[in-house]
Amino acid sequence: MRIKSMLTKKHILAIGLGFAIAGCQSHPQSNSEESVISESNGGVIETIHGVQVADPYRYLEVESDRTKKWVSEQQKAGNDYLAGIANKQVIVDRITELWNFEKISAPFEKGSNTFYYRNDGLQAQSVLYVKNAQGIEKVVLDPNRFSDDGTVALSGVSVSDDGKTLAYGVSKSGSDWQAWHFVDVASGKKLADELDWIKFSSAVWNNDNSGVYYARYDAPEGGNALADVNFNQKVYFHKMGTPQSADTLVYERPQNKDWGFGIEVSEKGDYLLLYISQGTDSRNRFFYKSLKDPKADVVELIPDLEAEYSFIGNDDSVFYFKTDYNAPNGKVIAIDVNNSDKANWQTIIPELSDPISNVAIVNDHLVVSYLHDVLGKLTIYSMNGDKRQDVALPGKGKVAGPYGKRSKDYFYYVFNSYIQPQTTYKFDFKTGESSVYSKPDVSFDPNDYASEQVFYTSKDGTKVPMLISYKKGMKKDGQNPTLLYAYGGFAISMTPRFSPANIAWMDMGGVYAVPNLRGGAEYGDRWHKAGMFDKKQNVFDDYYAAAEYLIDENYTNSSKLGAYGRSNGGLLMGAAITQRPELFAAVLPAVGVLDMLRFQKFTIGWAWTSEYGSADNAEQFPALYAYSPYHNLEERAYPATMVMTADHDDRVVPLHSFKFGALMQDKQQGDAPVIMRIESKAGHGAGKPTSMKIDEFADIYSFLWHNFGLAVPAKIAK
């Protein structure tokens, strides 16, 4: 599959913010007219755009003995609460049993070598294997050897086109910071080259495999790599065998400090491609540089931030793009860079009613992945846009891919759903059919489970889809324990995704529901924009309407309904707590954005202003203040709440969770618990070892079950 650096960066930025227990300024300055009126006991009352705003737990933003003591006490209290729930180990055992199956990724080919990931079942991290032309397989990189506890993770790989050299990124304790290293594939010997201070970038090989292009930031000057703001990303070229200090600066924009650079090299190695993003805005500029001429300048092919442009491939000077320019659901166009006026652009595949997810050129065909009411669809076109066929899929679910090359007559794709494990298929152009490439053997029978799609009506009349999964035999008696998971932002589509932990939840008798809220991209750019900026309340209303549907249709009732969301979904949970607490028995805000007035002041938080707006802007401040979870807590009874974060989350900084949890504990007037679950040596979620994932799910399920007023079962039926 073509996952461009720009798109990867966008999704990385979209799934969080940043900060860890570390020193940051206690009062970072903003561009708004802001003055501290009073400050006592670590709290602040300040005037922002003429409005007095209380921030009683500002001191938790600062690494201090007081903060460390608070965190330590909260960790202990949360752990003690969870440890006191009977039969948690039963949940751990069932999730572990379900998780313990061999997982093999879709392969990718470089030179005469084929690479793929494999996890024997419960390994902390998946292992990268290589198979040569003779079919001999060996381990090329085992991240489980990076550390004893599995908290040092593989964050990315890039193999040279000749298949001889592997570049790989390493992240420690879930941080977004990466160091990149290099290995000789044949011998397994680690090379001396090392690249530091990289975030949101891969290492992309040049056309003769002599080095890599990458984007990096300067080393943080504030002394706190986990909290300092990240601006002024730069593109470099690293020649193998030389120190990083000798790397060539390829491109920078010091006058545009918020520009980020996604990097790609065309399949034939003739062009360096630069995606220029601003924050998490799905739109991007697109520049290129000819690699045929070392003295060639960077050409600003698309200089304006007007739409998304995602490079698919090229025929010499003709570039193919997936774009939503004048096409919110996406289309495929061709631009001759030697004659690039918009009047000369050609539409190859026009916009359809289904949004495009991904496009790749394989076997000189355009293979397009669509979303049809959230479910995957694959269609093959000729290079001039004539439809050849729809690929027959094994069911209704998610399609990841296609993964393939223009020179090959086959491609791979991965299919799964909430009740069907990830299975890799190989499509053969000669037969026009798919065959199973790898299928896992999981300790459950998918035929015992159901996953149905429903459509419900939101507050303003908008129809919203939702997938509801459960074990067959469930009765709609309004008494089923139900977990409502959602996200709703950054153009991230919540497509079906298999998780063995979700099967364990269903085995316990639970219902698992995922609505496709506005703010995502399930119905293209219009769906995303309907949940941005001052329209964010639409996302929250869509979520409450999903909860009401589950209650009205007798799946569950408010005393057995749990709410869960991560990152931007954690913001959604904060809104649910402060706006509709009566709807839920328990709420789980995980690594959430909960202080909407200060998120832009830490690490990469400024990038989300393209989604949320900024409190520094007088016009945008009122909407943010109106729903900011931290600022809307009041004295009242709240549902049981477990605020979840991690000490090395340098994307959505833990200060959000710390401040929100502390204030909620103060404001809680009911009997339901408000606890913190603070992980150590973990970040926003990426790279987390298997054992930590299983333990987290077990804590979530036991917390929900206990606060539904149910006893965790002594045995979970298969």
Secondary structure, DSSP 8 states (H G I E B T S, - for coil): ----HHHHHHHHHHT-----SS---SS---SS-EEEEEEETTEEEEEETTEEEEETTGGGGS-SHHHHHHHHHHHHHHHHHHHTSTTHHHHHHHHHHHH-S-EE---EEETTEEEEEEE-SS-SS-EEEEE-TT--EEEEE-GGGS-SSS-EEEEEEEE-TTS-EEEEEEEETT-S-EEEEEEETTT--EEEEEEEEE-S---EE-TTSSEEEEEE----SSS-TTTS-----EEEEEETTS-GGG-EEEE--TT-TTEEEEEEE-TTS-EEEEEEEETT-S--EEEEEESSSTT---EEEE-S-SS-EEEEEEETTEEEEEE-TT-TT-EEEEEETTS--GGG-EEEE---SS-EEEEEEETTEEEEEEEETTEEEEEEEETTS-EEEE---SSSSEEEEEEE-TT-SEEEEEEE-SSS--EEEEEETTTTEEEEEE----SS-GGGEEEEEEEEE-TTS-EEEEEEEEETT---SS---EEEE----TT--------HHHHHHHHTT-EEEEE--TTSSTT-HHHHHTTSGGGHHHHHHHHHHHHHHHHHTTS--GGGEEEEEETHHHHHHHHHHHH-GGG-SEEEEES----TTTGGGSTTGGGGHHHH--TTSTTTHHHHHHH-GGGG--SB---EEEEEEETT-SSS-THHHHHHHHHHHHHB-SSS-EEEEEESS--SSTT--HHHHHHHHHHHHHHHHHHTT----SS---
